[in-house]
Amino acid sequence: MANTTSFETHKSSDWDERIAFVLIFVPCFVVLLSFAVVGQLIGMRWKSWLPGAENMPNIISGVKASVYTFMSHII
């Protein structure tokens, strides 16, 4: 019985970590994507604004890399 309880607690913890990851990743992605889109529309070099996006081939992968870089600094 104790093993079932510890398994359920561990499973709940994994779920909480996933929810926390999504609650951090999605807003950061939206904000940084908006910066990148505005920079792209104005014709500026937006990749230098976002850490980790310098060598990425497109806007989505650049923003994704910058979000992961940003998240590594806050976690």
C-alpha distances in whole Angstrom, upper triangle without the diagonal:
4,5,5,7,9,10,11,13,14,15,17,19,20,21,23,25,26,27,29,31,32,33,35,36,38,40,41,42,44,46,47,48,50,52,52,53,56,57,57,60,62,62,61,59,55,54,55,53,50,48,47,49,52,52,50,52,51,50,47,46,48,46,42,43,44,41,39,42,42,38,38,40,38,34
4,5,5,6,9,10,11,12,14,15,17,19,20,21,23,25,26,27,29,31,32,33,35,36,38,39,40,42,44,45,46,48,50,50,52,54,55,56,58,60,60,59,57,53,52,53,51,48,46,45,47,50,50,48,51,50,49,45,44,46,44,41,41,42,39,37,39,39,35,35,37,35,32
4,5,5,6,9,10,10,12,14,15,17,18,20,21,23,24,26,27,29,30,32,33,35,37,38,38,41,43,43,44,47,48,48,50,52,53,54,56,58,58,57,55,51,49,50,49,45,44,42,45,48,47,46,48,47,46,43,42,43,42,38,39,40,37,35,37,37,34,33,36,34,30
4,6,5,6,9,10,10,12,14,15,16,18,20,21,23,24,26,27,29,30,31,33,35,36,37,39,41,42,43,45,47,47,48,51,52,52,54,57,57,56,54,50,49,50,48,45,43,42,44,47,47,45,47,46,45,41,41,42,41,37,38,40,36,34,37,37,33,33,36,34,30
4,5,5,6,9,10,11,12,14,15,16,18,20,21,22,24,26,27,29,30,32,34,35,36,38,40,41,42,44,45,46,47,50,51,51,53,56,56,55,53,49,48,49,47,44,42,41,43,47,47,45,47,46,45,41,40,42,40,37,38,39,35,33,36,35,32,32,34,32,28
4,5,5,6,9,10,10,12,14,15,16,19,20,21,22,24,26,27,28,30,32,33,34,36,38,39,40,42,44,44,46,48,49,50,52,54,54,53,51,47,45,46,45,41,40,39,41,44,44,42,45,44,43,39,38,40,38,34,35,36,33,31,33,33,29,29,31,29,26
4,5,5,6,9,10,11,12,14,15,17,18,20,21,23,24,26,27,29,31,32,32,35,37,37,38,41,42,42,44,46,47,48,50,52,52,51,49,46,44,45,44,40,38,37,39,42,42,40,42,41,40,37,36,38,36,32,33,35,32,29,32,32,28,28,31,29,25
4,5,5,6,9,10,11,12,14,15,17,18,20,21,22,24,26,27,29,30,31,33,35,36,37,39,41,41,43,45,46,47,49,51,51,50,48,45,43,45,43,39,38,37,39,42,42,40,42,41,40,36,35,37,35,32,33,34,31,29,32,31,28,28,30,28,25
4,5,5,6,9,10,10,12,14,15,16,18,20,21,23,24,26,28,29,30,32,34,35,36,38,39,40,42,44,45,46,48,50,50,49,47,43,42,43,41,38,36,35,37,41,41,39,41,40,39,36,35,36,34,31,32,33,29,27,30,29,26,26,28,26,22
4,5,5,6,9,10,11,13,14,15,17,19,20,21,22,24,27,27,28,30,32,33,34,36,38,38,40,42,43,44,46,48,48,47,45,41,39,40,39,35,34,33,35,38,38,36,39,38,37,33,32,34,32,28,29,30,27,25,27,27,23,23,26,24,20
4,5,5,6,9,10,11,13,14,15,17,19,20,21,23,25,26,27,29,31,31,32,35,36,37,38,41,42,42,44,46,47,45,43,40,38,40,38,35,33,32,34,37,37,35,37,36,35,31,31,32,30,27,28,29,26,24,27,27,23,24,26,24,21
4,5,5,6,9,10,11,12,14,15,16,18,20,21,23,25,25,27,29,30,31,33,35,36,37,39,41,41,43,45,46,45,43,39,38,39,37,34,33,32,34,37,38,35,38,36,35,31,31,32,30,27,28,29,25,24,27,26,22,23,25,23,20
4,5,5,6,9,10,10,12,14,15,17,18,20,22,23,24,26,28,28,30,32,33,34,36,38,39,40,42,44,44,43,41,37,36,37,35,31,30,29,31,35,35,33,36,35,33,30,29,30,28,25,26,27,23,21,24,23,19,20,22,20,17
4,5,5,6,9,10,11,12,14,15,16,18,21,21,22,24,26,27,28,30,32,32,33,36,37,37,40,42,42,40,39,35,33,35,33,30,28,27,29,32,32,31,33,32,30,27,26,28,26,22,23,24,21,19,22,22,18,19,21,19,16
4,5,5,6,9,10,11,12,14,15,16,19,20,21,23,25,26,26,29,30,31,32,35,36,36,38,40,41,40,38,35,33,35,33,30,29,28,29,33,33,31,33,31,30,26,26,27,25,22,24,24,21,20,23,22,19,20,22,20,17
4,5,5,6,9,10,10,12,14,15,17,19,20,22,23,24,26,28,29,30,31,34,35,36,38,39,40,39,37,34,32,34,32,28,27,27,29,32,33,31,33,32,30,26,26,27,25,22,23,24,20,19,22,20,17,18,20,18,15
4,5,5,6,9,10,11,12,14,16,17,18,20,22,22,24,26,27,28,30,32,33,33,36,37,38,36,35,31,30,31,29,25,24,24,25,29,30,28,30,29,27,24,23,24,22,19,20,20,17,16,18,17,14,15,17,15,12
4,5,5,6,9,10,10,12,14,15,16,18,20,21,21,24,26,26,27,30,31,31,33,36,36,35,33,29,28,30,28,24,24,23,24,28,28,26,28,26,25,21,21,22,20,17,19,19,16,15,18,17,14,15,18,16,14
4,5,5,6,9,10,11,13,14,15,17,19,20,21,23,25,25,27,29,30,31,33,35,36,34,33,29,29,30,28,25,24,24,25,29,30,27,29,27,25,22,22,23,20,18,20,20,16,16,19,18,14,17,19,16,14
4,5,5,6,8,10,11,13,14,16,17,18,20,22,23,24,26,28,29,30,32,34,35,33,32,28,27,28,26,23,22,22,24,27,28,26,29,27,25,22,22,22,19,17,18,18,14,14,17,15,12,14,15,13,11
4,5,5,6,8,10,11,12,14,16,16,18,20,21,22,24,26,27,27,30,31,32,30,29,25,24,25,23,20,19,19,20,24,25,23,25,23,21,18,18,19,16,13,15,15,11,11,14,13,9,12,14,12,10
4,5,5,6,8,10,10,12,14,15,16,18,20,20,22,24,25,26,28,30,31,29,28,24,24,25,23,20,20,20,20,24,25,22,24,22,20,17,17,18,15,13,15,15,12,12,15,14,11,14,16,14,13
4,6,6,7,9,10,11,13,15,16,17,19,20,22,23,25,26,28,29,31,29,28,25,24,26,23,20,20,21,21,25,27,24,26,24,21,19,19,20,16,15,17,16,12,13,16,14,11,15,16,13,13
4,6,6,6,9,11,11,12,14,16,17,18,20,22,23,24,26,28,29,27,26,22,21,22,20,17,17,17,18,22,24,22,24,22,20,17,17,17,14,13,14,13,9,10,13,10,8,11,12,10,10
4,6,5,6,9,10,10,12,14,15,16,18,20,21,22,24,26,26,25,23,20,19,20,18,15,15,15,16,19,21,19,21,19,16,13,14,14,11,9,11,11,7,8,11,10,8,11,13,11,12
4,5,5,6,9,10,10,12,14,15,16,18,20,21,22,24,25,24,23,20,19,21,19,16,17,17,17,21,22,19,21,18,16,13,14,15,11,10,13,13,9,11,14,12,11,15,16,15,15
4,5,5,6,9,10,11,13,14,15,17,18,20,21,23,24,23,22,19,19,21,18,15,17,18,18,21,23,21,22,20,17,14,16,16,12,12,14,13,10,12,14,12,11,15,16,14,15
4,5,5,6,8,10,11,12,14,15,17,18,20,21,22,21,20,16,16,17,14,12,13,14,14,18,20,18,20,18,15,13,14,13,9,9,11,9,6,9,11,8,9,12,13,12,13
4,6,5,6,8,10,10,12,14,15,16,18,20,21,19,18,15,14,16,14,11,13,13,13,16,18,15,17,14,11,9,11,10,7,7,10,9,6,9,11,10,10,14,15,14,16
4,6,5,6,9,10,10,12,14,15,16,18,20,19,19,15,16,18,15,13,15,16,15,18,20,18,19,16,12,11,13,13,9,10,13,12,10,13,15,13,14,17,18,17,19
4,5,5,7,9,10,11,12,14,16,17,18,17,17,13,14,16,13,11,14,15,14,18,20,18,20,17,13,12,15,13,10,11,14,11,10,13,14,12,13,17,17,16,18
4,5,5,6,9,10,11,12,14,15,16,15,14,10,11,12,10,8,11,12,11,14,16,14,16,14,10,10,12,10,6,9,10,8,7,11,12,10,12,15,15,15,18
4,5,5,6,8,10,10,12,14,15,14,14,10,11,14,12,10,13,13,11,14,16,14,15,12,8,8,10,9,6,9,11,10,9,13,14,13,15,18,18,19,21
4,5,5,6,8,10,10,12,14,13,14,11,13,15,12,12,15,16,14,17,19,17,17,14,10,11,14,12,9,12,15,13,12,16,17,15,17,20,20,20,23
4,6,5,6,9,10,11,12,11,11,8,10,11,9,9,13,14,12,14,17,16,17,14,11,12,14,12,9,13,14,12,12,16,16,14,17,20,19,19,22
4,5,5,6,9,10,10,9,9,6,8,10,8,8,12,13,10,12,14,12,13,10,7,9,11,9,7,11,12,11,12,15,15,15,17,20,20,21,23
4,5,5,6,9,10,10,11,8,11,13,12,12,16,16,13,15,17,15,15,11,8,10,13,11,10,13,15,14,15,18,19,18,20,23,23,24,26
4,5,5,6,8,9,10,8,12,14,12,13,17,18,15,17,19,17,17,14,11,14,16,14,13,16,18,16,17,20,20,19,22,25,24,25,27
4,5,5,6,5,7,5,9,10,9,11,15,16,13,14,16,15,15,13,11,13,15,13,12,16,17,15,17,20,19,19,22,24,23,24,27
4,6,5,6,7,7,9,12,12,13,16,17,13,14,16,14,13,11,9,12,14,12,12,16,17,16,18,21,21,20,23,25,25,27,29
4,5,8,10,10,13,15,15,16,20,20,17,18,19,18,17,14,12,15,17,16,15,19,20,19,20,24,24,23,26,28,28,29,32
4,6,9,10,13,14,14,16,20,21,18,18,20,19,19,16,14,17,20,17,17,21,22,20,22,25,24,24,27,29,29,30,32
4,7,8,11,13,13,15,19,20,16,16,18,17,16,15,13,17,18,16,17,20,21,19,22,25,24,24,27,29,29,30,33
4,6,9,9,10,12,16,17,14,13,16,16,16,15,13,17,18,15,15,19,19,17,20,22,21,21,25,26,26,27,30
4,6,6,8,10,13,14,11,10,12,13,13,13,11,15,15,12,13,17,16,15,18,20,19,19,22,24,23,25,28
4,5,5,7,10,12,9,9,12,12,13,11,9,12,13,10,10,14,13,11,14,17,16,16,19,21,20,22,25
4,5,6,8,8,5,5,8,8,10,10,9,11,11,7,9,12,11,9,13,15,13,14,17,18,18,21,23
4,6,7,9,7,6,10,11,13,13,12,15,14,10,11,14,13,11,14,16,14,14,18,18,18,20,23
4,7,9,8,9,12,13,15,15,12,15,14,11,11,14,12,10,12,15,13,12,16,17,16,18,21
4,6,6,8,11,11,14,13,11,12,12,8,7,10,9,6,9,11,9,9,13,14,13,15,18
4,6,7,10,11,14,15,13,14,12,9,9,10,8,5,8,9,7,8,11,11,11,14,16
4,6,8,8,12,13,12,12,10,7,8,9,5,5,8,8,6,9,11,11,12,15,16
4,6,5,9,9,8,10,8,4,6,8,6,6,9,10,9,11,14,14,15,18,19
4,6,9,10,11,12,10,7,10,12,9,9,13,13,12,14,17,17,18,20,22
4,7,9,11,12,10,8,11,12,10,11,14,14,13,16,19,18,20,22,24
4,6,8,9,6,5,9,10,8,10,13,13,13,16,18,18,20,22,23
4,7,9,7,7,11,12,11,13,16,16,17,19,21,22,23,26,27
4,6,6,6,9,10,11,12,14,16,17,18,20,21,23,25,26
4,6,5,6,9,10,11,12,14,15,16,18,20,21,23,24
4,5,5,6,9,10,11,12,14,15,16,18,20,21,22
4,5,5,6,9,10,11,12,14,15,17,19,20,21
4,5,5,6,9,10,11,12,14,16,17,19,20
4,5,5,6,9,10,10,12,14,15,17,18
4,5,5,6,9,10,11,12,15,16,16
4,5,5,6,9,10,11,13,15,16
4,5,5,6,8,10,11,13,14
4,5,5,6,9,10,11,12
4,5,5,6,9,10,10
4,5,5,7,9,10
4,5,5,7,9
4,5,5,6
4,6,6
4,6
4
